């Protein structure tokens, strides 16, 4: 085990950590216990990379737009396996969106400093060059945002925008791109994909626009999809549909999803593992059901308590959807 | 006519509303959109024509209300009352205003703009000779403005808050504050007297040499273009920086675009919308600006005719020039609206 740590791969150190890993990272545990760990360094290293899609180590984000620097994120540690679906929950200002933007490589303002490491498949994307980051953005890491109303360019046709990542990252011909764009639009459950392809964003409703955003994000079959409060601006019925869609996409394409929300009930529907953030700190982490059953922090309890419990109404809603 | 009707109807049908996640209407984006465009353009042209008509009536009204008798000014102060009333009758001045306007309008549209009181020659032949000069000057300064200000605005937005941007910003403020005629004086002094690039007060007619004509128009065109150019560059810079803050820019970056890709493929078109409006206004303004600057550079354009006719109370000439300028401004506005429709798909109707 020691060489593994020497090679920079951090294995949990505490005695009970096998137990923690079993819940949170079963694949990593299997790897740890497998004989492969005793094989030469490079191989194990590669395998760990393949399993660990994303590893955020001690991420600190600070704003400098006021006299005193403000800490948005303090020492965030996060690991995601390929195909895993993880939720980050917290109130506004807890640093969850900041973390998401940092992982997507979209925090480039001059008044923000970032420290730590964000390893994507073993490569530090926080401290690498912009051109290296651009190769990953839209190709391996895709992101959807909170405001479907404004996240699409109003002057460009939907098809053009869905195809953009393909244009930037693949050598597909015009016809090939169109075919792929129509395919992802259909996958995002948009009826009349051809019509949507040729329309402008203002022709579409909020829910449809978010589907278009998801389709555009999935165009290059990313390994990681970051969804920053994708349902906050939508009404409840559409919320449930979008969550279902994300779940379906993840199952079909084995895309890891980092789902950020302030709504624990959505995270419960969608995610396997949840991270709770408060004022820039990660305060709790664990399997969703576990956290729901026995929240370790007072803050988490309050968040859970904030979910409106109207079981009868929820069931009716479920029926409507079907 | 039936074609036109079907086009219009098509435009009505294509106003689709996407409310649910299913699209109800059959043709929204294919041929329907073009029908909508056609309808829009026809509507714009109609309102433009109506506006020109109203303006021409107001101009006509103004010239019949202001004191001064055309018959008197033609005959001079020594005219006998009999001769005056005879001439009034002959000129049709005793008829009601609206009839005179109708007559004037019909002959104006036919190309007969009346006869100049002071030169005793048809107004249209006087004006038509001068229009190419003033129009060339206006178009030239507009092209200069567009070709300089757009790259400058983009450059400043890209290098915002750096030295070059600050320098250009300050220079812009200064240039903006200088009126075109004074700019004309400065240019005459700098390029005419110091660098001796042209003879101040010189002019070559386009009938003699087109290249010489264009060369002599460059300097007045710069005088007209520079202040507008500074304004446009500043507006474009601000507009670009505003657009760069919008959410779709973040989306564009998240797909792996580099800054130039985001700027030219996404932001520029959005940022140009307010700039196009301003450029339209500037193009209208430049015609008026060129009338003044022509005086500074001694160019015998529309401006000179207008000014001499005003001081001679030569109303048919003044009236014709004013109507033409108004028509120009209104036509440019119509063009801007049509460009809007092409650039921004959100404009329905």
HADDOCK unambig.tbl for C-alpha pairs under 7 A between the chains (distance, minus, plus):
assign (segid A and resid 104 and name CA) (segid B and resid 254 and name CA) 6.96 0.50 0.50
assign (segid A and resid 106 and name CA) (segid B and resid 254 and name CA) 6.80 0.50 0.50
assign (segid A and resid 134 and name CA) (segid B and resid 256 and name CA) 4.42 0.50 0.50
assign (segid A and resid 134 and name CA) (segid B and resid 257 and name CA) 6.77 0.50 0.50
assign (segid A and resid 135 and name CA) (segid B and resid 256 and name CA) 6.39 0.50 0.50
assign (segid A and resid 137 and name CA) (segid B and resid 254 and name CA) 5.60 0.50 0.50
assign (segid A and resid 137 and name CA) (segid B and resid 255 and name CA) 5.32 0.50 0.50
assign (segid A and resid 137 and name CA) (segid B and resid 256 and name CA) 4.52 0.50 0.50
assign (segid A and resid 138 and name CA) (segid B and resid 254 and name CA) 5.87 0.50 0.50
assign (segid A and resid 138 and name CA) (segid B and resid 255 and name CA) 3.74 0.50 0.50
assign (segid A and resid 138 and name CA) (segid B and resid 256 and name CA) 5.30 0.50 0.50
assign (segid A and resid 142 and name CA) (segid B and resid 254 and name CA) 6.59 0.50 0.50
assign (segid A and resid 142 and name CA) (segid B and resid 255 and name CA) 6.82 0.50 0.50
assign (segid A and resid 143 and name CA) (segid B and resid 254 and name CA) 6.45 0.50 0.50
assign (segid A and resid 150 and name CA) (segid B and resid 247 and name CA) 5.66 0.50 0.50
assign (segid A and resid 150 and name CA) (segid B and resid 248 and name CA) 6.13 0.50 0.50
assign (segid A and resid 151 and name CA) (segid B and resid 247 and name CA) 4.84 0.50 0.50
assign (segid A and resid 151 and name CA) (segid B and resid 248 and name CA) 4.18 0.50 0.50
assign (segid A and resid 151 and name CA) (segid B and resid 251 and name CA) 6.11 0.50 0.50
assign (segid A and resid 152 and name CA) (segid B and resid 248 and name CA) 4.95 0.50 0.50
assign (segid A and resid 153 and name CA) (segid B and resid 248 and name CA) 5.28 0.50 0.50
assign (segid A and resid 153 and name CA) (segid B and resid 266 and name CA) 6.91 0.50 0.50
assign (segid A and resid 155 and name CA) (segid B and resid 344 and name CA) 5.93 0.50 0.50
assign (segid A and resid 155 and name CA) (segid B and resid 345 and name CA) 6.43 0.50 0.50
assign (segid A and resid 165 and name CA) (segid B and resid 255 and name CA) 5.37 0.50 0.50
assign (segid A and resid 190 and name CA) (segid B and resid 21 and name CA) 7.00 0.50 0.50
assign (segid A and resid 191 and name CA) (segid B and resid 22 and name CA) 6.03 0.50 0.50
assign (segid A and resid 198 and name CA) (segid B and resid 29 and name CA) 6.30 0.50 0.50
assign (segid A and resid 199 and name CA) (segid B and resid 29 and name CA) 6.29 0.50 0.50
assign (segid A and resid 202 and name CA) (segid B and resid 346 and name CA) 6.72 0.50 0.50
assign (segid A and resid 203 and name CA) (segid B and resid 17 and name CA) 6.77 0.50 0.50
assign (segid A and resid 203 and name CA) (segid B and resid 18 and name CA) 5.60 0.50 0.50
assign (segid A and resid 204 and name CA) (segid B and resid 18 and name CA) 5.48 0.50 0.50
assign (segid A and resid 204 and name CA) (segid B and resid 19 and name CA) 7.00 0.50 0.50
assign (segid A and resid 205 and name CA) (segid B and resid 18 and name CA) 6.48 0.50 0.50
assign (segid A and resid 205 and name CA) (segid B and resid 19 and name CA) 5.73 0.50 0.50
assign (segid A and resid 205 and name CA) (segid B and resid 20 and name CA) 6.73 0.50 0.50
assign (segid A and resid 208 and name CA) (segid B and resid 21 and name CA) 5.98 0.50 0.50
